Amino acid sequence: MIDLALLGCGGGMPTPERYLTSLLINYKGRKILIDCGEGTQVSMKLLGWGFKTIDIICITHGHGDHTVGLPGLLATIGNSGRTEPLTIIGPEGITNIVNGLRVVAPYLPYPINIIEAPADSICLSFMKDGLKIQEDKNHHISETIVISTLSLDHSAPCLGYSFYITRSPKFSVENATLNRVPKILWNKLQKGDKVIYEGKTYDPTLVLGPKRKGIKISYVTDTRPIEAIANFIEQSDFFICEGTYGDDEDFEKAVKNKHMTFREAAAIAKTGKVKELLLTHFSPAMANAEIYINNAKDVFENSKLGEDRYIKTLSFTD
């Protein structure tokens, strides 16, 4: 199971009713945080999922409502006792942004690795000390998280994120027997390890069944609709998308400020054939987002409004 928590649903500035848009993904006790605006760690504290096991922070873009909470959060993670490296992923310019914000948090008990404008998907594997970038993508069989990015259309370099949580194939006694794999090796091979035994190399595929469907989560904010998004989010089990403006009459504002309306976000969800859409990043001028939800539902029925600390659990399906 994968647990998701929308830490906040606001855009632009935090309000008493809404913290700024941020998402926390929790899988097997390890965490990925997407965006970190002002007040993010307050919402995390209210949520109660902890800070120490955040291994990856993905930043969509450098605007303050998505980054200003970083120095405080990094310090809190340090105070939690973390010593293992933490990775920050972001668009072009994220290195300068992080280094600038760290002027007020220069000393941390753990190293930070920054990946700027990744050109390819990033594959993460589960290690004893957390999620780590996996260099060998060809032979690993056990569960991984594949992070993909897409360049969006905003007033600053901005990335959309897709997270695909793979699922290990089932162990196949039939395949293991057919391939004459010694039983003493079955356990190691099932875990995804290659084994050399009595001068012969045994690959995990010799004892495993067919691939199984994983879980796909997509997160897109801030941007105008662009054609590439639908393909990027295609078949997502859960799609979190900005809906800065709920009222169709705010279309011109959306174009001017390079954001989306509820209806535009829903159209992308429909074209991308996602299972569920969660709207977020609401303008502080939109006090009652719920009165506009039908503008999304008219286009894509399974549309929902985000709210602070909204929790969603996703499970693998056979």
Sequence and secondary structure as in RCSB ss.txt:
>XXXX:A:sequence
MIDLALLGCGGGMPTPERYLTSLLINYKGRKILIDCGEGTQVSMKLLGWGFKTIDIICITHGHGDHTVGLPGLLA
TIGNSGRTEPLTIIGPEGITNIVNGLRVVAPYLPYPINIIEAPADSICLSFMKDGLKIQEDKNHHISETIVISTL
SLDHSAPCLGYSFYITRSPKFSVENATLNRVPKILWNKLQKGDKVIYEGKTYDPTLVLGPKRKGIKISYVTDTRP
IEAIANFIEQSDFFICEGTYGDDEDFEKAVKNKHMTFREAAAIAKTGKVKELLLTHFSPAMANAEIYINNAKDVF
ENSKLGEDRYIKTLSFTD
>XXXX:A:secstr
 EEEEEEE B SS  SS  B EEEEEETTEEEEE   TTHHHHHHHHT  STTEEEEE SB SHHHHTTHHHHHH
HHHHTT  S EEEEESTTHHHHHHHHGGGS   SS EEEEES SS EEEEEETTEEEE S  SS  S EEEEEEE
E  SSS BEEEEEEEEE   B HHHHHHTT  GGGHHHHHTT  EEETTEEE GGGTB   EEEEEEEEE S   
 HHHHHHTTT SEEEEE  B SGGGHHHHHHHT  BHHHHHHHHHHTT S EEEE B TT S GGGGHHHHHTT 
SSEEE  TTEEEEE    
